[in-house]
Amino acid sequence: MAEQAFQVDLRGVVDLLSRHLYASPRVYLRELLQNAVDAITARGALTEGGAGGRVEIETDGGTLRVHDDGIGLTADEVHTLLATIGRSSKRDELGFARHDFLGQFGIGLLSAFLVADEIEVVTRSAKGGDAVRWTGLSGGSYRVEPAERDQPGTTVSLRPRPGSSELLSPPVVADLARTYGSLLPVDLTVDGVPITADGPPWQVAHPDPASRRRALERYCEDLYGFTPFDVVDLDVPEAGLTGVAFVLPQPVSPAARAAHRVYLKRMLLAENVEKLLPEWAFFARCVVDAGELRPTASREALYEDELLDSARQGLGDVLRQWLVRLSETDPGRLRAFLRLHQLGVKAMALHDDEMLRIVDRWLDYETSAGPMTLHEFRRRHPDGRFTPSVDEFRRLSSVAGAQGVGLVNGGYVHDSEIIERLPALDPDIRLTRLDAAELTTTFGVLDPAAELRLRPFLAAAQRAVERLGCEVVVREFDPASLPALYLTSRDAQFREELTRAREEADELWADVLGAVNATTGVDRPQLVLNHRNPLTRRVTSLSDDGLVELAVQALYGQALLLGHHPLRPADTAVLNRSFIGLLEWAVHSPEAPSEHG
């Protein structure tokens, strides 16, 4: 049986391009520019001295014409490159698959059918031969005929289909040409107005570094609408990548998707490329030109491969080195940067020792002695501690500070992990987590006579909170204004959470959690009454057991509230009961002022 060729429905192919490959029909001009620049590149390789280098776009009379002085095509090449959809072997033989070229002839030209029903190509090859006119119709047919053209090169003409006139109008064409082609290494004009200038702004020569920086700042302002905190030169030779990173002048969420402007061989790929930088570098916006990175089929994003991954790491290294250099040459500016973008640097410090050293020496942390760096804190408090939560720090910082125990707040994002990584810089660095129960060892104990006098009170006080799983102790500590403190060890906290989970679980899981609970320690939270506080001393002198119960339960509830501890239903009930009980006592007390004064 004889083989049959597939019948290509060109309208279906165009529909596929417009709906599933290209994000917008605006890309038609990019594809035409791409073919023109590739033709110029090919002629430069053919002609000694690199002749050629001009692309002229005309929009007269509603017809768009794109002229180039590139290599042009012979009649045979017209059939090979323009009339055979999807064929690649001949393109390779002709040299258009080499990495020097932006793209390839063929399917890119089909994008013109997104805005026109007819494409006319008049071309003459620099290799010799007569000029040829190729006319392709969106219905799937084409014709080839002799044409008149004196010089080598190609002219592509498009007449807009109904509804597409605006896309081929002079202002839109000029805007698209500037967007896609302003950095191209050719002389590009639209209706005689130059579009290309001196190439990538970061490669333009300036008389001194200050004027170069001002020029790049203006470029950022025009492009992104902000004046950058700093400008960082980018260079990743492996990917043929150069460019600049603009450091944002205001804080930004690490979850925000950073979009970067990417050129491939100086043709704009896209204005919103994501994942060009490592995730931690969310504080920078980049404009880069890459010669070796691969685009996706639509040429609107980068192909995710090993080279892109390597380039991403290389860009991260450049930004990391910039931070290190800043710490060595301009500490004040580094501090300003850290105030803006500390989350990104903290994220780096989790796996990078150099960034960890910057965080340790330059980033201020909240401590019981006020804001200071971890390095300075360790100098002042060699036996300092940290808390893994903000609430615990707020609960204990004033008490710990009063006892001379230095405390760091490790409750914000990445802080605890960074503190625990400090030994990577020096094995002798020790900043351990605070167990709240440790604080009782720093409190002053009462003299034996006072303890003996308080035994009846302590027995009554213990009965008041026994069913709450709490132990009452009396100590002396600062600040004296604090009447009571609720302290719980990590083991006791775990047991409390386990008990709550057991109460909320079904019967099967309650039994399992009960078995776990049976294997844990017997540490209980402590209600530490401050004997230096005048109110607490008056409470300890009460002789009425009922009144002692109400007062101790009230101090228990206040300690929970001041310490931002979660309240169990039993705690809420005791708090309400003690409040009402003390209120009733105050109203009925013989010492209370009479109604008539």
C-alpha positions in Angstrom: 0.0 0.0 0.0 1.4 3.4 -0.9 2.2 5.8 1.8 0.0 8.9 2.2 1.1 12.4 3.4 -0.7 14.0 6.3 -3.0 16.8 5.2 -2.4 19.9 7.3 -5.3 22.1 8.1 -3.5 25.5 8.3 -6.5 27.2 9.9 -6.4 24.6 12.6 -2.6 25.1 13.1 -3.1 28.9 13.4 -5.9 28.4 15.9 -3.7 26.2 17.9 -0.9 28.8 17.9 -3.2 31.6 18.9 -5.1 29.7 21.7 -2.4 27.4 23.2 1.1 28.5 22.2 1.2 32.2 22.2 -0.2 34.3 25.0 -1.1 37.1 22.6 -1.3 37.9 18.9 1.1 40.8 19.7 4.0 38.3 19.4 3.7 38.4 15.6 6.1 41.3 15.4 8.6 39.6 17.6 8.6 36.6 15.3 9.1 38.8 12.2 12.0 40.7 14.0 13.5 37.4 15.0 13.6 36.1 11.5 15.0 39.3 10.2 17.8 39.4 12.8 18.6 35.7 12.1 18.9 36.5 8.4 21.3 39.3 9.2 23.3 37.0 11.4 23.5 34.4 8.7 24.7 37.0 6.1 27.4 38.2 8.6 28.7 34.6 8.8 28.7 34.3 5.0 30.2 37.7 4.1 33.6 38.7 5.2 33.3 41.8 7.4 29.8 41.0 8.4 27.8 43.0 5.9 24.2 43.8 6.7 22.6 44.9 9.9 19.5 47.0 9.2 15.8 46.3 9.8 13.2 48.9 8.6 9.5 48.7 9.5 7.0 50.7 7.5 3.3 51.1 8.3 2.1 53.1 5.3 -1.4 52.7 4.1 -2.5 50.1 6.6 0.0 47.6 5.3 2.9 46.5 7.5 6.3 45.9 5.8 9.4 44.6 7.5 12.6 45.0 5.4 16.0 43.4 6.3 19.3 43.3 4.5 20.0 39.8 5.7 21.0 36.7 3.7 17.7 36.3 1.9 16.4 33.0 0.4 16.8 31.2 -2.9 13.7 29.7 -4.6 14.6 26.2 -3.3 15.0 27.6 0.2 11.6 29.3 0.0 10.0 26.0 -0.5 12.1 24.3 2.2 11.8 27.0 4.9 8.4 28.6 4.3 6.2 26.0 2.9 7.0 22.9 5.0 5.4 23.1 8.4 7.4 21.4 11.1 10.3 20.2 9.0 13.7 20.8 10.6 16.4 18.8 8.8 16.8 21.2 5.9 16.9 24.1 8.4 19.8 22.4 10.2 21.6 21.9 6.9 21.2 25.5 6.0 22.6 26.5 9.4 19.5 28.1 11.0 19.6 25.7 14.0 22.9 27.0 15.3 22.8 28.7 18.7 23.9 32.0 17.1 20.3 32.5 15.9 17.3 33.7 17.9 14.9 31.2 16.4 14.2 29.3 13.2 12.3 30.0 10.0 9.0 28.3 9.4 6.6 28.1 12.3 7.6 31.5 13.6 6.4 33.1 10.4 3.0 31.4 10.8 2.4 33.7 13.8 1.7 36.4 11.3 -1.5 34.6 10.5 -2.7 35.7 13.9 -3.2 39.2 12.5 -3.4 38.7 8.7 -5.0 36.3 6.2 -2.2 36.7 3.7 1.6 36.9 4.1 3.8 38.1 1.3 7.6 37.5 1.3 9.8 39.0 -1.3 13.4 37.8 -1.0 16.7 37.6 -2.8 19.6 35.5 -1.7 23.1 36.8 -1.0 24.4 33.5 -2.5 23.0 34.5 -5.9 19.9 33.8 -7.9 16.8 35.8 -8.8 14.4 37.4 -6.4 11.3 35.4 -5.4 7.9 36.3 -4.2 6.2 33.8 -1.8 2.5 34.4 -0.9 0.9 32.3 1.8 -2.8 32.2 2.5 -4.4 31.3 5.9 -6.6 28.8 4.0 -3.5 26.6 3.6 -2.3 27.4 0.0 0.7 29.3 -1.2 2.2 30.4 -4.5 5.8 31.2 -5.6 6.6 33.5 -8.5 9.5 35.7 -9.8 9.8 39.2 -8.2 11.8 42.4 -8.5 14.4 43.1 -5.8 17.9 44.6 -6.5 19.7 43.9 -3.2 19.9 40.7 -1.1 17.5 40.6 1.8 13.8 40.1 2.6 10.6 42.1 2.8 7.6 40.6 4.7 4.2 42.4 4.0 1.0 41.9 6.0 -2.4 43.3 5.5 -4.6 43.2 8.7 -7.6 41.0 8.7 -10.8 42.5 10.0 -10.5 43.2 13.7 -6.7 43.3 13.7 -6.1 46.8 12.2 -5.1 48.2 15.6 -2.3 45.7 16.0 -0.7 46.9 12.8 -1.3 50.6 13.4 1.7 52.9 13.6 1.7 53.6 17.4 1.2 49.9 18.3 3.8 48.7 15.9 6.3 51.3 17.3 5.5 50.3 20.8 5.9 46.5 20.0 9.2 47.2 18.2 10.6 49.1 21.3 9.3 46.4 23.7 10.8 43.5 21.8 13.7 45.0 19.8 15.2 48.0 21.6 18.4 46.1 22.6 18.9 44.3 19.3 22.4 44.5 17.7 21.0 45.9 14.5 19.8 49.3 13.3 16.0 49.0 13.8 13.6 51.8 12.7 9.9 52.2 12.5 8.7 54.7 9.9 12.2 56.2 9.9 12.4 56.6 13.7 15.3 54.8 15.4 14.3 52.1 17.9 17.7 50.6 18.9 20.4 52.7 20.6 23.6 51.7 22.3 22.6 48.2 23.4 21.9 47.0 26.9 22.1 49.9 29.4 24.4 47.9 31.7 27.0 47.6 28.9 27.0 51.3 27.9 30.2 53.1 28.7 30.1 56.0 31.1 32.8 58.5 32.2 32.7 57.4 35.9 30.9 54.9 38.2 28.6 57.6 39.6 27.2 58.6 36.3 26.7 54.9 35.3 24.8 54.3 38.5 22.6 57.3 37.9 21.9 56.1 34.4 20.9 52.6 35.6 18.7 54.2 38.4 16.9 56.2 35.7 16.5 53.0 33.6 15.0 51.2 36.7 12.6 54.2 37.3 11.4 54.1 33.7 11.1 50.3 33.7 9.7 49.5 37.1 8.7 52.8 38.6 11.0 52.9 41.6 14.4 54.2 42.5 16.4 51.1 43.6 18.1 50.8 47.0 21.1 49.5 45.1 22.2 48.3 41.6 24.0 44.9 41.4 25.8 43.9 38.2 25.1 40.3 37.2 27.4 38.0 35.3 27.0 34.2 34.8 29.4 33.2 32.0 28.2 29.6 31.9 24.8 30.8 30.7 26.1 33.7 28.6 24.2 35.9 31.0 24.8 39.6 31.9 22.5 42.2 33.4 21.6 44.1 36.5 19.6 43.4 39.7 17.7 46.3 41.2 17.3 45.9 45.0 13.8 47.0 46.0 13.6 50.1 48.2 10.7 48.9 50.3 9.8 45.7 52.1 8.1 43.0 50.1 6.5 39.7 51.1 8.7 36.7 50.5 5.6 35.0 49.1 5.2 37.6 46.4 6.2 36.3 43.0 9.1 38.2 41.6 8.9 38.9 37.9 12.0 39.6 35.9 12.7 41.0 32.4 14.6 38.5 30.3 16.2 38.9 26.9 17.7 36.1 24.8 20.4 37.3 22.5 19.1 40.8 23.1 15.5 40.0 21.9 13.0 40.3 24.7 11.7 36.9 25.8 9.2 38.2 28.4 8.7 40.9 31.0 7.4 38.7 33.8 9.7 35.7 34.0 9.5 33.9 37.3 12.0 31.7 39.1 15.0 33.3 37.6 16.5 33.9 41.1 16.5 31.7 44.1 13.4 32.0 46.3 15.3 33.8 49.1 16.2 36.6 46.7 12.7 38.1 46.6 14.1 41.5 47.3 15.5 42.0 43.7 14.1 42.6 40.3 16.4 41.7 37.3 16.9 42.7 33.7 19.2 40.2 32.0 20.3 39.1 28.6 21.2 35.4 28.2 22.9 33.8 25.2 22.7 30.1 26.2 19.4 29.7 28.1 16.7 27.9 26.3 13.2 29.3 25.7 10.0 27.4 25.7 8.2 26.6 22.5 6.2 29.9 22.7 9.4 31.9 23.5 7.7 33.5 26.4 9.4 31.7 29.3 12.6 29.9 30.1 12.9 26.1 29.7 13.5 24.5 33.1 16.7 22.5 32.7 20.1 22.0 34.4 21.6 25.1 32.8 18.8 27.3 34.1 19.2 25.8 37.6 22.9 26.4 37.4 22.3 30.0 36.3 19.9 30.5 39.1 22.5 29.4 41.6 25.1 31.6 39.9 22.8 34.7 40.3 22.3 33.8 43.9 26.0 33.7 44.4 26.4 37.2 42.9 23.8 38.6 45.3 25.3 36.9 48.2 28.8 38.3 47.4 27.2 41.8 47.1 25.9 41.4 50.7 29.3 40.2 52.0 31.0 43.1 50.2 28.5 45.5 51.7 29.2 44.2 55.2 32.9 44.8 54.7 32.8 48.2 53.1 29.5 50.0 54.2 28.0 48.5 57.4 25.6 51.4 57.7 24.1 50.6 54.3 24.0 46.9 55.2 22.0 47.7 58.3 19.6 49.8 56.2 19.2 46.9 53.8 18.6 44.4 56.6 15.9 46.6 58.1 14.1 46.4 54.7 14.8 42.8 53.7 15.8 40.8 56.7 13.6 37.8 55.9 15.5 37.1 52.7 18.9 37.3 54.4 17.6 35.1 57.2 16.5 32.5 54.7 20.0 32.5 53.2 21.5 32.2 56.7 19.8 28.8 57.2 22.1 27.2 54.7 24.9 29.7 54.1 27.6 30.3 56.7 28.7 33.6 55.2 25.1 34.9 55.5 24.8 33.4 59.0 27.9 35.5 60.0 26.3 38.6 58.6 23.1 38.0 60.5 25.0 37.2 63.7 27.1 40.5 63.5 24.7 43.0 61.9 21.0 42.1 62.4 19.4 43.4 65.6 17.3 40.9 67.7 14.8 41.6 70.4 16.5 40.8 73.8 15.7 41.3 77.5 18.4 44.0 77.4 17.0 45.8 74.4 17.7 45.5 70.6 21.1 44.2 69.8 22.9 41.8 67.6 23.4 38.1 68.6 27.2 38.7 68.6 26.9 41.6 71.1 24.3 39.7 73.2 26.7 36.8 73.6 29.4 39.1 74.7 27.2 40.6 77.4 25.5 37.3 78.4 27.8 34.3 77.9 25.2 32.1 79.5 22.2 33.7 77.6 19.1 31.8 76.6 16.5 32.1 73.9 12.8 31.5 73.6 11.2 29.8 70.6 8.0 31.9 70.7 7.2 35.6 70.9 4.6 35.0 73.6 7.1 33.2 75.8 9.6 36.0 75.4 7.1 38.6 76.3 6.0 36.5 79.3 9.5 36.0 80.7 11.8 38.7 79.4 11.2 41.2 82.2 11.5 38.5 84.9 14.6 36.9 83.3 16.2 40.3 82.8 15.6 41.2 86.5 17.4 38.0 87.6 20.4 38.8 85.3 19.4 36.0 82.8 19.9 37.3 79.2 17.0 36.3 76.9 16.7 36.5 73.1 13.4 36.4 71.3 13.7 33.6 68.8 10.0 33.5 67.9 10.0 35.3 64.6 10.5 33.7 61.2 13.7 31.6 61.0 15.1 33.1 64.2 15.2 29.9 66.3 16.8 27.9 63.4 19.4 30.6 63.0 20.3 30.6 66.7 20.6 26.9 66.7 22.9 27.1 63.6 25.4 29.4 65.3 27.8 26.6 66.3 28.5 26.2 62.6 30.4 29.5 62.9 32.2 28.5 66.1 31.7 25.2 68.0 32.1 27.2 71.3 29.1 29.3 70.6 26.3 28.3 72.9 22.9 30.0 73.1 20.5 27.4 74.5 16.7 27.4 74.7 15.2 28.5 78.0 13.2 26.1 80.0 10.9 28.4 82.0 11.3 26.1 85.0 15.0 27.1 85.2 14.0 30.6 86.3 12.9 29.3 89.7 16.6 28.3 90.4 17.5 32.0 90.1 14.8 33.2 92.5 15.5 34.0 96.1 14.3 31.5 98.7 12.7 32.5 102.0 14.5 32.1 105.3 13.6 29.0 107.3 11.5 30.9 109.8 9.4 32.5 107.1 8.9 29.2 105.4 7.7 27.6 108.6 5.2 30.4 109.2 3.8 30.0 105.6 3.2 26.2 105.9 -0.5 26.5 106.8 -1.0 29.0 104.0 0.9 26.9 101.4 -1.3 23.9 102.3 -4.5 25.9 101.8 -3.1 27.4 98.6 -2.1 24.0 97.2 -5.6 22.7 97.8 -7.0 25.7 95.9 -5.2 24.8 92.7 -4.6 21.0 93.1 -7.3 20.0 90.7 -5.8 22.4 88.1 -2.6 20.4 88.1 -0.5 23.2 89.5 2.1 23.4 92.3 2.3 26.5 94.5 5.7 27.8 95.7 6.7 31.1 97.4 9.9 32.8 96.2 11.4 36.3 96.1 12.1 37.8 92.7 12.1 41.0 90.7 10.2 42.9 89.5 8.5 43.3 92.9 5.4 44.7 91.1 4.6 41.3 89.8 2.6 39.3 92.4 2.7 35.9 90.7 4.2 34.1 87.8 3.0 30.9 86.1 5.9 28.8 84.9 5.8 25.5 83.0 8.6 23.3 81.9 8.7 21.8 78.4 7.7 18.4 79.8 4.8 19.9 81.7 3.7 21.8 78.6 3.8 18.6 76.6 1.7 16.8 79.2 -0.9 19.6 79.2 -1.2 19.5 75.4 -1.5 15.7 75.6 -4.2 15.9 78.2 -6.2 18.4 76.1 -5.8 16.2 73.0 -7.0 13.1 75.0 -10.1 15.0 76.2 -11.0 15.9 72.6 -10.2 12.5 71.0 -12.5 9.6 70.5 -12.3 6.5 72.7 -9.6 4.7 70.7 -7.3 7.6 70.5 -8.0 8.6 74.1 -6.7 5.2 75.2 -3.6 5.5 73.0 -2.8 9.1 74.3 -3.5 7.9 77.8 -0.8 5.2 77.4 1.6 7.9 76.1 0.7 10.2 79.0 1.5 7.4 81.5 5.1 7.2 80.2 5.9 11.0 80.6 7.5 12.7 83.5 5.7 14.1 86.6 6.7 17.7 86.3 3.9 20.1 87.0 3.5 23.8 86.2 4.3 26.1 89.1 2.4 29.1 90.4 5.3 31.1 91.9 4.1 33.7 94.4 6.4 36.7 94.8 7.0 37.4 98.5 8.5 40.8 97.6 5.1 42.0 96.3 3.1 43.8 99.0 -0.2 42.3 97.9 1.2 38.8 97.8 2.5 39.2 101.4 -0.9 40.3 102.6 -2.5 37.2 100.9 0.0 34.9 102.6 -1.0 36.4 105.9 -4.7 35.5 105.5 -6.0 32.9 108.0 -9.4 32.2 106.5 -9.0 29.1 104.2 -12.0 30.1 102.1 -10.5 33.5 101.4 -7.1 32.0 100.8 -8.6 29.8 98.1 -10.3 32.7 96.4 -7.2 34.9 96.5 -4.8 32.2 95.3 -7.1 31.3 92.5 -7.4 34.9 91.5 -3.6 35.2 91.4 -3.5 32.0 89.3 -5.9 33.4 86.8 -4.0 36.7 86.6 -0.7 34.9 86.1 -2.2 33.0 83.2 -3.6 36.1 81.6 -0.4 38.2 82.0 1.6 35.3 80.6 -0.7 34.9 77.6 -1.2 31.2 78.5 -4.1 29.4 76.9 -7.1 29.1 79.2 -8.7 25.7 79.6 -12.4 25.5 80.5 -11.4 24.7 84.1 -9.1 27.7 84.2 -11.9 30.0 83.0 -14.3 28.6 85.6 -11.8 29.1 88.4 -11.1 32.7 87.2 -14.8 33.6 87.1 -15.4 31.9 90.5 -12.6 33.7 92.2 -13.7 37.1 90.8 -17.3 36.7 91.9 -16.2 35.3 95.3 -13.8 38.2 96.0 -16.4 40.7 94.9 -19.0 39.1 97.2 -16.5 39.2 100.1 -15.7 42.8 99.4 -19.4 43.8 99.4 -20.2 41.8 102.6 -16.9 42.5 104.4 -17.3 44.3 107.7 -14.3 46.4 106.7 -16.0 47.5 103.5 -17.2 51.1 103.5 -20.9 51.5 104.5 -23.5 52.6 101.9 -23.9 55.9 103.7 -20.2 56.4 104.2 
